[in-house]
Amino acid sequence: MQLGEWIKAYRKAQGLSMQRFADLCGFSKAYIGQLEKGINPKTGKKISPTMQTFTKIANSVGMSVDQLLEKLDDDQPV
């Protein structure tokens, strides 16, 4: 599972809109949408989130970065 797939599944399980999740994490709704799609719309390439992005998301959902990364595929770009 890639980060975007996990975000979408988490949002659905928690009943959160994309905007609400973005607000919790301190990101824009557009960025959360890009993460969920996994593609950078400007380049057409796979998104490689920064460690800061992983940290913000993990903190926002009450888990450590390590716990979040364990839920993702080994080929998740960082």
NUFI-241142 format. One record per residue: x, y, z of N, C-alpha, C in turn; chain; residue in one letter; residue number from 1. Coordinates in Angstrom, 1 decimal. Layout:
// NUFI-241142
<gufi><n_x>X</n_x><n_y>Y</n_y><n_z>Z</n_z><ca_x>X</ca_x><ca_y>Y</ca_y><ca_z>Z</ca_z><c_x>X</c_x><c_y>Y</c_y><c_z>Z</c_z><gulum>A</gulum><zami>A</zami><mipa>NUM</mipa></gufi>
...
END
This chain:
// NUFI-241142
<gufi><n_x>0.9</n_x><n_y>-1.2</n_y><n_z>0.0</n_z><ca_x>0.0</ca_x><ca_y>0.0</ca_y><ca_z>0.0</ca_z><c_x>0.9</c_x><c_y>1.2</c_y><c_z>0.0</c_z><gulum>A</gulum><zami>M</zami><mipa>1</mipa></gufi>
<gufi><n_x>0.6</n_x><n_y>2.1</n_y><n_z>-0.9</n_z><ca_x>1.3</ca_x><ca_y>3.4</ca_y><ca_z>-0.9</ca_z><c_x>0.7</c_x><c_y>4.4</c_y><c_z>0.0</c_z><gulum>A</gulum><zami>Q</zami><mipa>2</mipa></gufi>
<gufi><n_x>1.4</n_x><n_y>5.5</n_y><n_z>0.3</n_z><ca_x>0.9</ca_x><ca_y>6.5</ca_y><ca_z>1.3</ca_z><c_x>-0.5</c_x><c_y>7.0</c_y><c_z>0.9</c_z><gulum>A</gulum><zami>L</zami><mipa>3</mipa></gufi>
<gufi><n_x>-0.7</n_x><n_y>7.3</n_y><n_z>-0.4</n_z><ca_x>-2.0</ca_x><ca_y>7.9</ca_y><ca_z>-0.8</ca_z><c_x>-3.1</c_x><c_y>6.9</c_y><c_z>-0.6</c_z><gulum>A</gulum><zami>G</zami><mipa>4</mipa></gufi>
<gufi><n_x>-2.9</n_x><n_y>5.6</n_y><n_z>-0.9</n_z><ca_x>-3.9</ca_x><ca_y>4.6</ca_y><ca_z>-0.6</ca_z><c_x>-4.2</c_x><c_y>4.5</c_y><c_z>0.9</c_z><gulum>A</gulum><zami>E</zami><mipa>5</mipa></gufi>
<gufi><n_x>-3.2</n_x><n_y>4.6</n_y><n_z>1.7</n_z><ca_x>-3.4</ca_x><ca_y>4.5</ca_y><ca_z>3.1</ca_z><c_x>-4.2</c_x><c_y>5.8</c_y><c_z>3.6</c_z><gulum>A</gulum><zami>W</zami><mipa>6</mipa></gufi>
<gufi><n_x>-3.8</n_x><n_y>6.9</n_y><n_z>3.1</n_z><ca_x>-4.6</ca_x><ca_y>8.2</ca_y><ca_z>3.5</ca_z><c_x>-6.0</c_x><c_y>8.0</c_y><c_z>3.2</c_z><gulum>A</gulum><zami>I</zami><mipa>7</mipa></gufi>
<gufi><n_x>-6.3</n_x><n_y>7.6</n_y><n_z>1.9</n_z><ca_x>-7.7</ca_x><ca_y>7.5</ca_y><ca_z>1.5</ca_z><c_x>-8.5</c_x><c_y>6.4</c_y><c_z>2.4</c_z><gulum>A</gulum><zami>K</zami><mipa>8</mipa></gufi>
<gufi><n_x>-7.9</n_x><n_y>5.3</n_y><n_z>2.7</n_z><ca_x>-8.5</ca_x><ca_y>4.3</ca_y><ca_z>3.5</ca_z><c_x>-8.7</c_x><c_y>4.8</c_y><c_z>4.9</c_z><gulum>A</gulum><zami>A</zami><mipa>9</mipa></gufi>
<gufi><n_x>-7.7</n_x><n_y>5.5</n_y><n_z>5.5</n_z><ca_x>-7.8</ca_x><ca_y>6.1</ca_y><ca_z>6.8</ca_z><c_x>-9.0</c_x><c_y>7.1</c_y><c_z>6.8</c_z><gulum>A</gulum><zami>Y</zami><mipa>10</mipa></gufi>
<gufi><n_x>-9.0</n_x><n_y>8.0</n_y><n_z>5.9</n_z><ca_x>-10.1</ca_x><ca_y>9.0</ca_y><ca_z>5.8</ca_z><c_x>-11.4</c_x><c_y>8.4</c_y><c_z>5.8</c_z><gulum>A</gulum><zami>R</zami><mipa>11</mipa></gufi>
<gufi><n_x>-11.6</n_x><n_y>7.4</n_y><n_z>4.9</n_z><ca_x>-12.9</ca_x><ca_y>6.7</ca_y><ca_z>4.8</ca_z><c_x>-13.3</c_x><c_y>6.0</c_y><c_z>6.1</c_z><gulum>A</gulum><zami>K</zami><mipa>12</mipa></gufi>
<gufi><n_x>-12.3</n_x><n_y>5.4</n_y><n_z>6.8</n_z><ca_x>-12.6</ca_x><ca_y>4.6</ca_y><ca_z>8.0</ca_z><c_x>-13.0</c_x><c_y>5.6</c_y><c_z>9.1</c_z><gulum>A</gulum><zami>A</zami><mipa>13</mipa></gufi>
<gufi><n_x>-12.4</n_x><n_y>6.8</n_y><n_z>9.1</n_z><ca_x>-12.6</ca_x><ca_y>7.8</ca_y><ca_z>10.1</ca_z><c_x>-13.8</c_x><c_y>8.8</c_y><c_z>9.8</c_z><gulum>A</gulum><zami>Q</zami><mipa>14</mipa></gufi>
<gufi><n_x>-14.3</n_x><n_y>8.6</n_y><n_z>8.6</n_z><ca_x>-15.4</ca_x><ca_y>9.5</ca_y><ca_z>8.2</ca_z><c_x>-14.9</c_x><c_y>11.0</c_y><c_z>7.9</c_z><gulum>A</gulum><zami>G</zami><mipa>15</mipa></gufi>
<gufi><n_x>-13.7</n_x><n_y>11.1</n_y><n_z>7.5</n_z><ca_x>-13.1</ca_x><ca_y>12.4</ca_y><ca_z>7.3</ca_z><c_x>-13.1</c_x><c_y>12.8</c_y><c_z>5.8</c_z><gulum>A</gulum><zami>L</zami><mipa>16</mipa></gufi>
<gufi><n_x>-13.5</n_x><n_y>14.0</n_y><n_z>5.5</n_z><ca_x>-13.4</ca_x><ca_y>14.6</ca_y><ca_z>4.2</ca_z><c_x>-11.9</c_x><c_y>14.8</c_y><c_z>3.9</c_z><gulum>A</gulum><zami>S</zami><mipa>17</mipa></gufi>
<gufi><n_x>-11.6</n_x><n_y>15.0</n_y><n_z>2.6</n_z><ca_x>-10.3</ca_x><ca_y>15.3</ca_y><ca_z>2.2</ca_z><c_x>-9.8</c_x><c_y>16.7</c_y><c_z>2.9</c_z><gulum>A</gulum><zami>M</zami><mipa>18</mipa></gufi>
<gufi><n_x>-10.8</n_x><n_y>17.6</n_y><n_z>2.9</n_z><ca_x>-10.5</ca_x><ca_y>18.9</ca_y><ca_z>3.5</ca_z><c_x>-10.2</c_x><c_y>18.8</c_y><c_z>5.0</c_z><gulum>A</gulum><zami>Q</zami><mipa>19</mipa></gufi>
<gufi><n_x>-11.0</n_x><n_y>18.0</n_y><n_z>5.7</n_z><ca_x>-10.8</ca_x><ca_y>17.9</ca_y><ca_z>7.1</ca_z><c_x>-9.4</c_x><c_y>17.2</c_y><c_z>7.4</c_z><gulum>A</gulum><zami>R</zami><mipa>20</mipa></gufi>
<gufi><n_x>-9.1</n_x><n_y>16.2</n_y><n_z>6.7</n_z><ca_x>-7.8</ca_x><ca_y>15.5</ca_y><ca_z>6.8</ca_z><c_x>-6.7</c_x><c_y>16.5</c_y><c_z>6.5</c_z><gulum>A</gulum><zami>F</zami><mipa>21</mipa></gufi>
<gufi><n_x>-6.8</n_x><n_y>17.2</n_y><n_z>5.5</n_z><ca_x>-5.8</ca_x><ca_y>18.2</ca_y><ca_z>5.1</ca_z><c_x>-5.6</c_x><c_y>19.2</c_y><c_z>6.3</c_z><gulum>A</gulum><zami>A</zami><mipa>22</mipa></gufi>
<gufi><n_x>-6.7</n_x><n_y>19.7</n_y><n_z>6.8</n_z><ca_x>-6.6</ca_x><ca_y>20.6</ca_y><ca_z>8.0</ca_z><c_x>-5.9</c_x><c_y>20.0</c_y><c_z>9.2</c_z><gulum>A</gulum><zami>D</zami><mipa>23</mipa></gufi>
<gufi><n_x>-6.2</n_x><n_y>18.8</n_y><n_z>9.5</n_z><ca_x>-5.6</ca_x><ca_y>18.1</ca_y><ca_z>10.6</ca_z><c_x>-4.1</c_x><c_y>18.0</c_y><c_z>10.4</c_z><gulum>A</gulum><zami>L</zami><mipa>24</mipa></gufi>
<gufi><n_x>-3.6</n_x><n_y>17.8</n_y><n_z>9.2</n_z><ca_x>-2.2</ca_x><ca_y>17.6</ca_y><ca_z>8.9</ca_z><c_x>-1.5</c_x><c_y>18.9</c_y><c_z>8.6</c_z><gulum>A</gulum><zami>C</zami><mipa>25</mipa></gufi>
<gufi><n_x>-2.2</n_x><n_y>20.0</n_y><n_z>8.3</n_z><ca_x>-1.6</ca_x><ca_y>21.2</ca_y><ca_z>8.0</ca_z><c_x>-1.2</c_x><c_y>21.3</c_y><c_z>6.5</c_z><gulum>A</gulum><zami>G</zami><mipa>26</mipa></gufi>
<gufi><n_x>-1.9</n_x><n_y>20.6</n_y><n_z>5.7</n_z><ca_x>-1.6</ca_x><ca_y>20.6</ca_y><ca_z>4.2</ca_z><c_x>-2.9</c_x><c_y>21.2</c_y><c_z>3.5</c_z><gulum>A</gulum><zami>F</zami><mipa>27</mipa></gufi>
<gufi><n_x>-2.7</n_x><n_y>21.5</n_y><n_z>2.2</n_z><ca_x>-3.9</ca_x><ca_y>21.9</ca_y><ca_z>1.4</ca_z><c_x>-4.6</c_x><c_y>20.6</c_y><c_z>1.0</c_z><gulum>A</gulum><zami>S</zami><mipa>28</mipa></gufi>
<gufi><n_x>-5.9</n_x><n_y>20.9</n_y><n_z>0.7</n_z><ca_x>-6.7</ca_x><ca_y>19.8</ca_y><ca_z>0.1</ca_z><c_x>-6.1</c_x><c_y>19.3</c_y><c_z>-1.2</c_z><gulum>A</gulum><zami>K</zami><mipa>29</mipa></gufi>
<gufi><n_x>-5.6</n_x><n_y>20.2</n_y><n_z>-2.0</n_z><ca_x>-5.0</ca_x><ca_y>19.8</ca_y><ca_z>-3.3</ca_z><c_x>-3.8</c_x><c_y>18.9</c_y><c_z>-3.1</c_z><gulum>A</gulum><zami>A</zami><mipa>30</mipa></gufi>
<gufi><n_x>-3.0</n_x><n_y>19.2</n_y><n_z>-2.1</n_z><ca_x>-1.8</ca_x><ca_y>18.3</ca_y><ca_z>-1.8</ca_z><c_x>-2.3</c_x><c_y>16.9</c_y><c_z>-1.4</c_z><gulum>A</gulum><zami>Y</zami><mipa>31</mipa></gufi>
<gufi><n_x>-3.3</n_x><n_y>16.8</n_y><n_z>-0.5</n_z><ca_x>-3.8</ca_x><ca_y>15.5</ca_y><ca_z>-0.1</ca_z><c_x>-4.3</c_x><c_y>14.8</c_y><c_z>-1.3</c_z><gulum>A</gulum><zami>I</zami><mipa>32</mipa></gufi>
<gufi><n_x>-5.0</n_x><n_y>15.5</n_y><n_z>-2.2</n_z><ca_x>-5.5</ca_x><ca_y>14.9</ca_y><ca_z>-3.4</ca_z><c_x>-4.4</c_x><c_y>14.3</c_y><c_z>-4.3</c_z><gulum>A</gulum><zami>G</zami><mipa>33</mipa></gufi>
<gufi><n_x>-3.3</n_x><n_y>15.1</n_y><n_z>-4.4</n_z><ca_x>-2.1</ca_x><ca_y>14.6</ca_y><ca_z>-5.1</ca_z><c_x>-1.5</c_x><c_y>13.3</c_y><c_z>-4.5</c_z><gulum>A</gulum><zami>Q</zami><mipa>34</mipa></gufi>
<gufi><n_x>-1.4</n_x><n_y>13.4</n_y><n_z>-3.1</n_z><ca_x>-0.9</ca_x><ca_y>12.2</ca_y><ca_z>-2.4</ca_z><c_x>-1.8</c_x><c_y>11.0</c_y><c_z>-2.7</c_z><gulum>A</gulum><zami>L</zami><mipa>35</mipa></gufi>
<gufi><n_x>-3.1</n_x><n_y>11.2</n_y><n_z>-2.6</n_z><ca_x>-4.0</ca_x><ca_y>10.0</ca_y><ca_z>-2.8</ca_z><c_x>-3.9</c_x><c_y>9.5</c_y><c_z>-4.2</c_z><gulum>A</gulum><zami>E</zami><mipa>36</mipa></gufi>
<gufi><n_x>-3.7</n_x><n_y>10.4</n_y><n_z>-5.2</n_z><ca_x>-3.5</ca_x><ca_y>9.9</ca_y><ca_z>-6.6</ca_z><c_x>-2.2</c_x><c_y>9.3</c_y><c_z>-6.8</c_z><gulum>A</gulum><zami>K</zami><mipa>37</mipa></gufi>
<gufi><n_x>-1.2</n_x><n_y>9.8</n_y><n_z>-6.0</n_z><ca_x>0.2</ca_x><ca_y>9.3</ca_y><ca_z>-6.2</ca_z><c_x>1.0</c_x><c_y>9.8</c_y><c_z>-7.3</c_z><gulum>A</gulum><zami>G</zami><mipa>38</mipa></gufi>
<gufi><n_x>0.4</n_x><n_y>10.8</n_y><n_z>-8.0</n_z><ca_x>1.0</ca_x><ca_y>11.4</ca_y><ca_z>-9.2</ca_z><c_x>1.1</c_x><c_y>12.9</c_y><c_z>-9.1</c_z><gulum>A</gulum><zami>I</zami><mipa>39</mipa></gufi>
<gufi><n_x>2.3</n_x><n_y>13.4</n_y><n_z>-9.4</n_z><ca_x>2.5</ca_x><ca_y>14.9</ca_y><ca_z>-9.5</ca_z><c_x>1.9</c_x><c_y>15.4</c_y><c_z>-10.8</c_z><gulum>A</gulum><zami>N</zami><mipa>40</mipa></gufi>
<gufi><n_x>0.9</n_x><n_y>16.2</n_y><n_z>-10.7</n_z><ca_x>0.2</ca_x><ca_y>16.7</ca_y><ca_z>-11.9</ca_z><c_x>1.1</c_x><c_y>17.5</c_y><c_z>-12.9</c_z><gulum>A</gulum><zami>P</zami><mipa>41</mipa></gufi>
<gufi><n_x>2.1</n_x><n_y>18.1</n_y><n_z>-12.3</n_z><ca_x>3.0</ca_x><ca_y>18.9</ca_y><ca_z>-13.2</ca_z><c_x>3.9</c_x><c_y>18.0</c_y><c_z>-14.0</c_z><gulum>A</gulum><zami>K</zami><mipa>42</mipa></gufi>
<gufi><n_x>4.4</n_x><n_y>17.0</n_y><n_z>-13.4</n_z><ca_x>5.4</ca_x><ca_y>16.1</ca_y><ca_z>-14.0</ca_z><c_x>4.9</c_x><c_y>14.8</c_y><c_z>-14.5</c_z><gulum>A</gulum><zami>T</zami><mipa>43</mipa></gufi>
<gufi><n_x>3.8</n_x><n_y>14.4</n_y><n_z>-14.0</n_z><ca_x>3.2</ca_x><ca_y>13.1</ca_y><ca_z>-14.3</ca_z><c_x>3.9</c_x><c_y>11.9</c_y><c_z>-13.7</c_z><gulum>A</gulum><zami>G</zami><mipa>44</mipa></gufi>
<gufi><n_x>4.9</n_x><n_y>12.2</n_y><n_z>-12.8</n_z><ca_x>5.7</ca_x><ca_y>11.2</ca_y><ca_z>-12.2</ca_z><c_x>5.1</c_x><c_y>10.9</c_y><c_z>-10.8</c_z><gulum>A</gulum><zami>K</zami><mipa>45</mipa></gufi>
<gufi><n_x>5.5</n_x><n_y>9.7</n_y><n_z>-10.2</n_z><ca_x>5.1</ca_x><ca_y>9.3</ca_y><ca_z>-8.9</ca_z><c_x>5.6</c_x><c_y>10.4</c_y><c_z>-7.9</c_z><gulum>A</gulum><zami>K</zami><mipa>46</mipa></gufi>
<gufi><n_x>4.7</n_x><n_y>10.6</n_y><n_z>-6.9</n_z><ca_x>5.0</ca_x><ca_y>11.6</ca_y><ca_z>-5.8</ca_z><c_x>6.0</c_x><c_y>10.9</c_y><c_z>-4.8</c_z><gulum>A</gulum><zami>I</zami><mipa>47</mipa></gufi>
<gufi><n_x>7.0</n_x><n_y>11.7</n_y><n_z>-4.4</n_z><ca_x>7.9</ca_x><ca_y>11.2</ca_y><ca_z>-3.4</ca_z><c_x>7.8</c_x><c_y>12.1</c_y><c_z>-2.2</c_z><gulum>A</gulum><zami>S</zami><mipa>48</mipa></gufi>
<gufi><n_x>6.9</n_x><n_y>11.8</n_y><n_z>-1.3</n_z><ca_x>6.7</ca_x><ca_y>12.7</ca_y><ca_z>-0.1</ca_z><c_x>8.0</c_x><c_y>12.8</c_y><c_z>0.7</c_z><gulum>A</gulum><zami>P</zami><mipa>49</mipa></gufi>
<gufi><n_x>8.2</n_x><n_y>14.0</n_y><n_z>1.3</n_z><ca_x>9.4</ca_x><ca_y>14.2</ca_y><ca_z>2.2</ca_z><c_x>9.1</c_x><c_y>13.5</c_y><c_z>3.6</c_z><gulum>A</gulum><zami>T</zami><mipa>50</mipa></gufi>
<gufi><n_x>10.2</n_x><n_y>13.4</n_y><n_z>4.3</n_z><ca_x>10.0</ca_x><ca_y>12.8</ca_y><ca_z>5.7</ca_z><c_x>9.2</c_x><c_y>13.8</c_y><c_z>6.5</c_z><gulum>A</gulum><zami>M</zami><mipa>51</mipa></gufi>
<gufi><n_x>9.2</n_x><n_y>15.1</n_y><n_z>6.2</n_z><ca_x>8.4</ca_x><ca_y>16.0</ca_y><ca_z>7.0</ca_z><c_x>6.9</c_x><c_y>15.7</c_y><c_z>6.7</c_z><gulum>A</gulum><zami>Q</zami><mipa>52</mipa></gufi>
<gufi><n_x>6.6</n_x><n_y>15.4</n_y><n_z>5.5</n_z><ca_x>5.2</ca_x><ca_y>15.0</ca_y><ca_z>5.2</ca_z><c_x>4.8</c_x><c_y>13.8</c_y><c_z>6.0</c_z><gulum>A</gulum><zami>T</zami><mipa>53</mipa></gufi>
<gufi><n_x>5.6</n_x><n_y>12.7</n_y><n_z>6.0</n_z><ca_x>5.3</ca_x><ca_y>11.5</ca_y><ca_z>6.7</ca_z><c_x>5.1</c_x><c_y>11.9</c_y><c_z>8.2</c_z><gulum>A</gulum><zami>F</zami><mipa>54</mipa></gufi>
<gufi><n_x>6.0</n_x><n_y>12.7</n_y><n_z>8.7</n_z><ca_x>6.0</ca_x><ca_y>13.1</ca_y><ca_z>10.1</ca_z><c_x>4.7</c_x><c_y>13.8</c_y><c_z>10.5</c_z><gulum>A</gulum><zami>T</zami><mipa>55</mipa></gufi>
<gufi><n_x>4.3</n_x><n_y>14.8</n_y><n_z>9.6</n_z><ca_x>3.1</ca_x><ca_y>15.5</ca_y><ca_z>9.9</ca_z><c_x>1.8</c_x><c_y>14.6</c_y><c_z>9.9</c_z><gulum>A</gulum><zami>K</zami><mipa>56</mipa></gufi>
<gufi><n_x>1.8</n_x><n_y>13.7</n_y><n_z>8.9</n_z><ca_x>0.7</ca_x><ca_y>12.8</ca_y><ca_z>8.8</ca_z><c_x>0.6</c_x><c_y>11.9</c_y><c_z>10.0</c_z><gulum>A</gulum><zami>I</zami><mipa>57</mipa></gufi>
<gufi><n_x>1.7</n_x><n_y>11.3</n_y><n_z>10.3</n_z><ca_x>1.8</ca_x><ca_y>10.4</ca_y><ca_z>11.4</ca_z><c_x>1.4</c_x><c_y>11.0</c_y><c_z>12.7</c_z><gulum>A</gulum><zami>A</zami><mipa>58</mipa></gufi>
<gufi><n_x>1.9</n_x><n_y>12.2</n_y><n_z>13.0</n_z><ca_x>1.6</ca_x><ca_y>13.0</ca_y><ca_z>14.2</ca_z><c_x>0.1</c_x><c_y>13.3</c_y><c_z>14.2</c_z><gulum>A</gulum><zami>N</zami><mipa>59</mipa></gufi>
<gufi><n_x>-0.5</n_x><n_y>13.6</n_y><n_z>13.1</n_z><ca_x>-1.9</ca_x><ca_y>14.0</ca_y><ca_z>13.0</ca_z><c_x>-2.8</c_x><c_y>12.9</c_y><c_z>13.3</c_z><gulum>A</gulum><zami>S</zami><mipa>60</mipa></gufi>
<gufi><n_x>-2.4</n_x><n_y>11.7</n_y><n_z>13.0</n_z><ca_x>-3.3</ca_x><ca_y>10.5</ca_y><ca_z>13.3</ca_z><c_x>-2.9</c_x><c_y>9.7</c_y><c_z>14.5</c_z><gulum>A</gulum><zami>V</zami><mipa>61</mipa></gufi>
<gufi><n_x>-1.9</n_x><n_y>10.3</n_y><n_z>15.3</n_z><ca_x>-1.6</ca_x><ca_y>9.7</ca_y><ca_z>16.6</ca_z><c_x>-0.7</c_x><c_y>8.5</c_y><c_z>16.5</c_z><gulum>A</gulum><zami>G</zami><mipa>62</mipa></gufi>
<gufi><n_x>0.2</n_x><n_y>8.4</n_y><n_z>15.5</n_z><ca_x>1.1</ca_x><ca_y>7.3</ca_y><ca_z>15.5</ca_z><c_x>2.5</c_x><c_y>7.9</c_y><c_z>15.2</c_z><gulum>A</gulum><zami>M</zami><mipa>63</mipa></gufi>
<gufi><n_x>3.5</n_x><n_y>7.0</n_y><n_z>15.4</n_z><ca_x>4.9</ca_x><ca_y>7.4</ca_y><ca_z>15.0</ca_z><c_x>5.1</c_x><c_y>7.2</c_y><c_z>13.5</c_z><gulum>A</gulum><zami>S</zami><mipa>64</mipa></gufi>
<gufi><n_x>6.2</n_x><n_y>7.9</n_y><n_z>13.1</n_z><ca_x>6.5</ca_x><ca_y>7.7</ca_y><ca_z>11.7</ca_z><c_x>6.8</c_x><c_y>6.3</c_y><c_z>11.3</c_z><gulum>A</gulum><zami>V</zami><mipa>65</mipa></gufi>
<gufi><n_x>7.5</n_x><n_y>5.6</n_y><n_z>12.3</n_z><ca_x>7.8</ca_x><ca_y>4.2</ca_y><ca_z>12.1</ca_z><c_x>6.6</c_x><c_y>3.3</c_y><c_z>11.9</c_z><gulum>A</gulum><zami>D</zami><mipa>66</mipa></gufi>
<gufi><n_x>5.6</n_x><n_y>3.6</n_y><n_z>12.7</n_z><ca_x>4.3</ca_x><ca_y>2.9</ca_y><ca_z>12.6</ca_z><c_x>3.6</c_x><c_y>3.1</c_y><c_z>11.3</c_z><gulum>A</gulum><zami>Q</zami><mipa>67</mipa></gufi>
<gufi><n_x>3.7</n_x><n_y>4.3</n_y><n_z>10.8</n_z><ca_x>3.1</ca_x><ca_y>4.7</ca_y><ca_z>9.5</ca_z><c_x>3.9</c_x><c_y>4.0</c_y><c_z>8.4</c_z><gulum>A</gulum><zami>L</zami><mipa>68</mipa></gufi>
<gufi><n_x>5.2</n_x><n_y>4.0</n_y><n_z>8.4</n_z><ca_x>6.0</ca_x><ca_y>3.4</ca_y><ca_z>7.4</ca_z><c_x>5.8</c_x><c_y>1.9</c_y><c_z>7.4</c_z><gulum>A</gulum><zami>L</zami><mipa>69</mipa></gufi>
<gufi><n_x>5.6</n_x><n_y>1.3</n_y><n_z>8.5</n_z><ca_x>5.3</ca_x><ca_y>-0.2</ca_y><ca_z>8.5</ca_z><c_x>4.1</c_x><c_y>-0.6</c_y><c_z>7.8</c_z><gulum>A</gulum><zami>E</zami><mipa>70</mipa></gufi>
<gufi><n_x>3.1</n_x><n_y>0.4</n_y><n_z>7.7</n_z><ca_x>1.9</ca_x><ca_y>0.1</ca_y><ca_z>7.0</ca_z><c_x>2.0</c_x><c_y>0.2</c_y><c_z>5.5</c_z><gulum>A</gulum><zami>K</zami><mipa>71</mipa></gufi>
<gufi><n_x>3.1</n_x><n_y>0.7</n_y><n_z>5.0</n_z><ca_x>3.3</ca_x><ca_y>1.0</ca_y><ca_z>3.6</ca_z><c_x>4.2</c_x><c_y>0.0</c_y><c_z>2.9</c_z><gulum>A</gulum><zami>L</zami><mipa>72</mipa></gufi>
<gufi><n_x>4.1</n_x><n_y>-0.1</n_y><n_z>1.6</n_z><ca_x>5.0</ca_x><ca_y>-1.0</ca_y><ca_z>0.8</ca_z><c_x>6.4</c_x><c_y>-0.6</c_y><c_z>0.9</c_z><gulum>A</gulum><zami>D</zami><mipa>73</mipa></gufi>
<gufi><n_x>7.3</n_x><n_y>-1.5</n_y><n_z>0.8</n_z><ca_x>8.7</ca_x><ca_y>-1.2</ca_y><ca_z>0.8</ca_z><c_x>9.2</c_x><c_y>-0.3</c_y><c_z>-0.4</c_z><gulum>A</gulum><zami>D</zami><mipa>74</mipa></gufi>
<gufi><n_x>8.4</n_x><n_y>-0.3</n_y><n_z>-1.4</n_z><ca_x>8.8</ca_x><ca_y>0.5</ca_y><ca_z>-2.6</ca_z><c_x>8.2</c_x><c_y>1.9</c_y><c_z>-2.5</c_z><gulum>A</gulum><zami>D</zami><mipa>75</mipa></gufi>
<gufi><n_x>7.6</n_x><n_y>2.3</n_y><n_z>-1.4</n_z><ca_x>7.1</ca_x><ca_y>3.7</ca_y><ca_z>-1.2</ca_z><c_x>8.2</c_x><c_y>4.7</c_y><c_z>-1.3</c_z><gulum>A</gulum><zami>Q</zami><mipa>76</mipa></gufi>
<gufi><n_x>8.1</n_x><n_y>5.6</n_y><n_z>-2.3</n_z><ca_x>9.2</ca_x><ca_y>6.6</ca_y><ca_z>-2.5</ca_z><c_x>9.2</c_x><c_y>7.6</c_y><c_z>-1.3</c_z><gulum>A</gulum><zami>P</zami><mipa>77</mipa></gufi>
<gufi><n_x>10.3</n_x><n_y>8.0</n_y><n_z>-0.9</n_z><ca_x>10.5</ca_x><ca_y>9.0</ca_y><ca_z>0.2</ca_z><c_x>11.5</c_x><c_y>10.1</c_y><c_z>-0.3</c_z><gulum>A</gulum><zami>V</zami><mipa>78</mipa></gufi>
END
